[in-house]
Amino acid sequence: MTAPTVAELTKLFQSAKLDSDALTEAQSICETFGQTASELFFRWQSVLINTYNGDTSIQPTRERLLELRHTMQREHDRKAASQRHGITGSPATPGNRISRNKNRTTHYDMSSVGGLMQDMVNGSQRSVMSTPQSTKRVGLLRGNASTAKRPGMFSSMSPGTEASPMAARFRDRMNAGESVNSVNSELPELKLDAIANRQLSIEVVEPDSAKTAAEYADDMDEDGEDEEGSQGLSRQRMRYMFEKPGTRSDVLNRRIERMASDVKAEYKIDALANPTYAHQDLVTSVGRIVGFNPDDPGANGHLTNDTVYLETSRRLGNGRRVQLDISSTASFSLFPGQVVAAEGKNLDGSVFAVSQFRPLPLQPHQGTDKRASGVTPFSATVASGPFTLSDNFDYEPLAVLVDCIVKNPPSAVFLLGPFVSETHPLIKEGMVDMMPEQIFAAHIVPLLKTLRDGVPAETAVFLVPSPDEMCHPFASYPQPPLNRDLMARLGVPSGIQFLDNPAQLIINGVSIAVANTETLLYLNSSEISRMPSLVERLPRMAWHMATQRHFFPLTPAPENYAGILVSHDVKLRMHVMPDILITPSKLRHFVHAHKNVVLVNPGHSTLGQGGGTYAKVYVHDKAAAAQTVQLNSLMGDDDEEVFPAHCIRAEIVRL
């Protein structure tokens, strides 16, 4: 292929002042890798988005184009090596894109995106929403969502379509449908047509406005009204990417105070002690675990057995920190940000020697009195993205999942994002010639329509966003639901519901909490423990969320995950104790019942190179479960103590 002319390159890079050296290098790249001028321009735009955060003022100098050449050469060598080792698939040309079916929509089209690229060339990329988070969006699909094709026209599962190497391995998997982990497996599966009352009773859990009114004060305007001019707390705005240090401090202080109040009531303590003072007798204090003392210039902040500090609230200890001596503590499980009730002595005022950490009082379950006679049976399927393999955007795992759901429909389906992940290797490498919304409309929407049309009308289908979701303007946590207007424009069926992230809802009297972020991974890497009460490590990480009554109790947030909005504590708190806690993670999948809570990590639907896992949950009525399950298998012989955990069968299934 001959190199493009100077005029062709200059026309595309009209806002970039290409000098002669840059033009020569651009022509050489096109000639070496078989690129057209347009393809090189799109690769440069992906570099701006992925490397320079979309800063269109960055000029394509010869040095930067040389870096682009090295990246393209590595991609070419990697694909060539794959072919040499006998891995069949699409040709390893540098210009090859994510679409392996030539019937798909290709390259940018000015008419379909409303001149977006022209605006980008002129240095003014459109913003869909007036928030800083929208800078991670590549763009918004304009026009009619009918450009999405039928599944058979784009799916690599269609006859005659060349499969990618990973897709071939996915199709050849031998363990699909295998149950790998379960709890209460004695209970039978529930068929939707065998449930007498198939209509679900769904209630979204909202905070008690009368109880938490004072806690919203910092999020209000100076005149005491919210963005809508209303003082209704249910409409309180969430100001993403805008947090004052003082607000964060107030939230953390209130978190300690709330737990201190409950500890006093639980253990009938007249007054909690200030742990920074000297105490000759055993005293109990409540505070937050941290890994360093600000007065120590050599502190690194990492939590170890020798560097554990307790931060007090302003009322209990003026916010000061004291080092904890846990060498004589028989059992503990600690992580930064954890609120604990420590019992011990401080003999000289410098170190608080902990004899034990008292168990924190648990929240009551939702409506225990209302469901005393039992719950209405229902079933649920829970799956977490990513839903496509790491070398294509064919969404074969999602298509297989939809097929499994349609064949045996449950009462509820939870699909947890990301649907178009910003961490997908092809997106990170810039090997994309479609907008995120185009990918969603062309590949995911048809499968959602198949799902919605294939299950009964009584089946509820929920979509939950993810911080990695490119079709959502907010990369922070917590998140509002996926934008309804955008989803409607992309063609998502009207029968699909959208939930916050995190979300708590009551289905037929059973409280379900969904936290779609990587909480377990960070807790697992930050925790220190010695003979904890819950021995299994991964379920213990999820149990920390329940005992702390918080969907992300780790503070401060890890450096590579700075999107946690501490000031939106009311959105991150658990307002009732969940009966089922769902929190997907990269860590190993599990289901576990502990103290009347069923903890579920469904895993991911794909593990990059093959099929992943998803979860099935069956909730039986009390009478039927009592005939099958021995009640003392969980938490003693008291029937009420383990209800409804003994009525719930949960299992992890390979996709």
Disulfide bonds with the S-S distance in Angstrom:
none
